[in-house]
């Protein structure tokens, strides 16, 4: 049964999409941040070991909790991975641009592993109830009462309940599409949404609620597999490494860091966001896409129709944008770099 069959009332369906689009299609400060590094030119780039060490040291300066001692076992693979990497000037230091991002991916994986292994800290958020639909329905009912009941909460708490009620309504009707909606936030530069700077109290509430529903069920092995997918495609897309070599390096790095085997067959399936730990997406592979064909077409036309109200865009221009969310969310995510590599555009200094 598809999503379309699950909804009998077009009015309800349209209302849910209206709320969704108003949440994710706000105007952006496209130039909110400026690149704070520049490509190194006229520099002897032959001392790779020096630049690798510089990169690790510089990352550690910005992320003091990073357990860089664990990297000793994979330094030899860094030498192979950075063959086509770009050396950049960052804070008066010469470092490898893509290797810096890889350190960020490794760091995220370490942190997720720590969280998942702590029974006092996880499960938390939506992960505590999402596998029990009865609990989800009770949770939804409770939040709806907070909105419309006799003892209505303060306006900010009503906003919290409204958001949770909205999300659980979709989740109850179709889990796959509920996750699709929320996971869009994981590939979007949410920090650039103008509305976040217009009402700081509401913005804080929105971000807290997003984090709550994005704390979802996963496992250490799935997080490690997700890292493997990202590492492989980082090498293919940004470092121009041959796919056979990228597979070997991915398997080796994962084994050395986590003592787990990585099934490279996963890399040739459909890559999707399967879960999330807060704002960290957990990617996985499937033989077939989880969205039904009808669901995909419905989403496509609804999004296209709404976006056309605000901007002039042709079907040919919109389709690859939409497909990037459906077909290549991992590539979308890899287009992001650690925030310290950027600086606030001076013209927006008033909103800092």
Secondary structure, DSSP 4 states (H G I P E B T S, - for coil): --HHHH---HHHHHHHHHHHHHHH---B-TTSEEE--EE--SS----HHHHHHHHHHHHHHH-TT--GGGGGGGHHHHHHHGGGPPEEEETTEEEEHHHHHHHHHHHHHHHHHHHHT-TTT-S-GGGGTTT-HHHHHHHHHHHHHHHHSSSPPPHHHHHHHHHHHHHHHHHHH-HHHHHHHHHGGGGS-GGGBGGGGT-HHHHHHHHHHHHHHHB----HHHHHHHHHHHHHHHHHHTS---HHHHHHHHHHHHHHHHS----GGGGGSEEEEEEEETTEEEEEEESS-SS-HHHHHHHHHHHHHHHTTTS---HHHHHHHHHHHHH-HHHHHHT---GGGEEE-GGGGGG-
